[in-house]
Amino acid sequence: MIEITKKQAKYLRDHGVKEGITRTMKQKSKRGKRILVAEEPYILALLRDYAESETIVETYGIVD
């Protein structure tokens, strides 16, 4: 099982993954939600596709 983000979980569900995604929560504080996914080859391939499709924009402050 590996930990993934909420956006990655949504991507997997949108692409047909119905089983293998689990969300845990600490009962005492109701915080600390973690989303775990099984390490299946087709799920890992979808996560690779998600990483390639994601654009990263870096912004820097203007120095005068």
N, C-alpha and C positions, 0 to 999 in steps of 0.2 A: 504494500500500500504506500502510495506517495501522496503528499499534500499538494493541493492545487488551489487556485484562487476562484472566487465566485464567477468571474468572467470566463475562466477556462471551463468551469462546470457547465455554465450556460451554453458555451460553444459545443461541448460534448453532447449535451441533451438535444440541441438543435440538429446535430448530425446523427441522431439515431441511437445514442448510447442510453439504454434504459436501465441496465443493471451494472453494478460495480462502483457506483458513486454513493458515498456515505457521508453524512454530516454529523459531527459530534458536538456536544455542548456540555460545558461544566454545569452541573445542576445548581450548585450553591449560589453562584453569582449571575447565572444566565448569560454569561459572556464567554469569550474564548471559543467561538464557533470555528471549527476546522472542517474542511472538506477533504475527504480522502478518496482516492480512486485506485482500483486494482491495476496491477502492472501487466495488463494484457497487451499483446503486440499491436492490435488494431487501435487500442486506446492511446498507446504511446505514439503511434503514427499520426493520429488526429491531433495530439498535443504538439507534435513537431510542426504540423501544418498550421496550427494556431500561432505558434511562435514565429513562423515565417511570414504570416499574413499581418502580424501586429506591427504597426509603425511606431517608432520611438522618436519623439521630438525633444531635443535638448535645447533649452533656452538659457541664455546667459545675460546678465545685466549689462547695461551700457556704461562704459567707463569714460568719463570726461577728462 
